[in-house]
Amino acid sequence: MEALEQKILSEGQVLPGNILKVGSFLNQQIDTPFMLELGKEIANRFKADGVTKILTIEASGIALSFAAAVYMGVPIVFAKKSESANVSGRVLTAPIHSYTHGNDYTAVLPADYLSANDRILLVDDFLATGEALNGLFALAKAAGAEVVGCAIAIEKGFQNGGDDLRKKGVRVESLAIIESMGSDSLTFRR
Amino acid sequence: MEALEQKILSEGQVLPGNILKVGSFLNQQIDTPFMLELGKEIANRFKADGVTKILTIEASGIALSFAAAVYMGVPIVFAKKSESANVSGRVLTAPIHSYTHGNDYTAVLPADYLSANDRILLVDDFLATGEALNGLFALAKAAGAEVVGCAIAIEKGFQNGGDDLRKKGVRVESLAIIESMGSDSLTFRR
């Protein structure tokens, strides 16, 4: 998506450790009209797939999910990140390793919020090694729901999480895929 | 707001410890069209106030903030909850005590995301003792920004955080105010 690539080039910052900082428009600060454009694009790409619910993980996946849901007319649910699975009520859990933060956590979701009848779209702002998405897949599977695909704002193509999923037959739609990234250069996959 | 009161009565659950669980539509699962209605109502109440930015705190304030921002056409920024203020770059921080979880944390926001020219609307899903809002006030003040008011989905009137702010002259608009709450009864302030 050309507009997202341009925004990354004009406002993104590459930090040491392969970190791309886009907090000024996509994460901690959210450019609302721009985020709605990303949501509209996601809705358009999955309009024929009968999605019944969007599943994401707190916190930075929530705004993009909501933006997509505005155009899809479906509810969103987000998994919480918990140090333990110590939550009341019947819950679904999945262990996730965070590459960025170098720790492990448990993704937790009340079992009531997904059902075997759901057709789930997984949404997240970033896709790198795919650990978070794999955790969301596990939650959907635990509920017996079908995952119709994944919608991502920015995929770091060089970290292979997206391609690993595609090789398994998963539909992964990333609005921008970064092929390579350095302190003074950034190229996109076309 | 009548529609929110009805939704609380039909889908909310009162749990021990004065906890009102509305995760099925307002928090962990989000009823997107309904959330947009709440956002539209907030935008309407603050349409004359020249709001330039919405400030909230992760994670459950993000969706409501985004819904309001859709109708106000402004960016949102959210403070992150950190055990420490150990974040790179120049940041604004404020200590917050969580009544619900019984712990203390630090609200952290990159200093670049608020300026002295901003007219800030604080948004959150819940207002009880007001600890989170007071932390957001402190962040706005640290940036020299003006807070034009607070917009809340559900205020627990009996926990006094909202009235304490109103006594100080702060404009607090809550879409539903719970006057009293028990396992088999729930009354709203009218």
Interface residues (C-beta under 8 A of the other chain):
Chain A: G23 S24 Q28 Q29 I30 D31 T32 P33 M35 L36 E58 A59 I62 A63 F66 A67 A69 V70 G73 V74 P75 I76 V77 F78 K80 L109 P110 D112 Y113
Chain B: G23 S24 Q28 Q29 I30 D31 T32 P33 M35 L36 E58 A59 I62 A63 F66 A67 A69 V70 G73 V74 P75 I76 V77 F78 K80 L109 P110 D112 Y113
